[in-house]
Each structure stands twice: as C-alpha cells, then as structure tokens.
Amino acid sequence: GNSVTQMEGPVTLSEEAFLTINCTYTATGYPSLFWYVQYPGEGLQLLLKATKADDKGSNKGFEATYRKETTSFHLEKGSVQVSDSAVYFCALKRQNNNDMRFGAGTRLTVKP
Amino acid sequence: DTEVTQTPKHLVMGMTNKKSLKCEQHMGHRAMYWYKQKAKKPPELMFVYSYEKLSINESVPSRFSPECPNSSLLNLHLHALQPEDSALYLCASSVTGGATDTQYFGPGTRLTVL
C-alpha cells in the first residue's frame, strides 16, 4: 500500500541550527509529495510540495527534493528560528487519487 | 483568498446530542475533505466529496454523516457520538482532487464528547 515514514521526534534544536527531518515513502506509480506544518492549536498549512522526480520544493527557507531512487523527500532548513517550532507532516498523494496519506508527524522545538 | 473557514472552533456535546460542523471555502475548489485528528497523531481521512458527490468514505461509523449542499459548503452531522470521537476535525479543499493538487486546510473544530 501507500505509506509515509517520518523520523520520530521530538526534535529539539538551538536557534540557527541546521534541520533535517527524514521522510521516506512507499507508493506505486508517481505520487506527489508534500510537507505540511501545524502550529499549536491550528490546522495544517502547506509548507512545500514536489510533483515529480528531482523536483525541489522550497518555501520560507525550507527545502525538500523528490528522490525517486531513494524514495525520499527529506525536509531541510539551514538555520532554524524559534518561530519554526511546530509539528511537521510529510504526505503523499497518488496519481488519480483523492487520498492524502500523512506520516506520523515530527514535533520540532527550537530554543533561543 | 486561500481560506477555508470552519465553525464552530470548539464544541462540547453529550452522547445523546445532535450537532453539525460547518466548513466553507470560496476558492472555487471542487473537492472537499473531512479529516479526524487525535492528539499527537496525523490527520486521518474520513470523507471526500468531488464535484458535490461523495467519492471516498473511509469506513466511518454512521454516527458521522457528511453533506455537501453546494460546491462551497461541507457539513458533518454528528449524532450519538462516543467519548472516543473527541478530536480535532479538519476540513480541507482542493481544486479538483487531482494528485498534484494542494489541499488547503481550515483551522479545525475541536470536539469534546462527554
């Protein structure tokens, strides 16, 4: 079946540290891949997405590259801020399918 | 306008009550979704409407009843819920539901069943 596996959290970093959150997927065909962020008490916001192999999604200093050979979509940011503290969800959507599958989520806490 | 609105923000109900959650979007999207999110868990898909027709029903108990009166509105009718149904209920919409579509989420309704 289609599934997403994220690195387990929680992740705690100091401000300006480098962030990587690993995400790997299992899917048939060519899914689209997404990173969503959820701040405390809020709904999910799209952070970035990539719809085909080798695409790089980027937004607000975050980046992720769709790697078909390793079935991965790792999230990176060069210098995190306290305001980046949130839960990050990796997700995939298969072609011709309305169903979005989310990973378990990774809680990030950034300390000043 | 990339906003999905949900009302109410919070809802407390007893097991014998009937209530409804409401979701609205004015982006012209033709696919709308209901998700359930328990604490510290990812969202779980409940229902998908595509062009106002129910296209996915993920084996959700009949005490949850979705309704899509028009392309901008999505309701979730609740009846005889159980305490384990307490969760954050998220609505989302996307252009057509295609694989590359971004789903835009509302802020959610936090439901507590007593």
Interface residues (C-beta under 8 A of the other chain):
Chain A: P31 S32 F34 Y36 E42 G43 L44 Q45 L46 K49 T51 F89 K93 R94 Q95 N96 N97 N98 D99 M100 F102 G103 A104 G105 R107
Chain B: V4 Q6 A31 Y33 K40 K41 P42 P43 L45 V48 S50 S55 I56 L90 A92 G97 G98 A99 T100 D101 T102 Q103 Y104 F105 G106 P107 G108
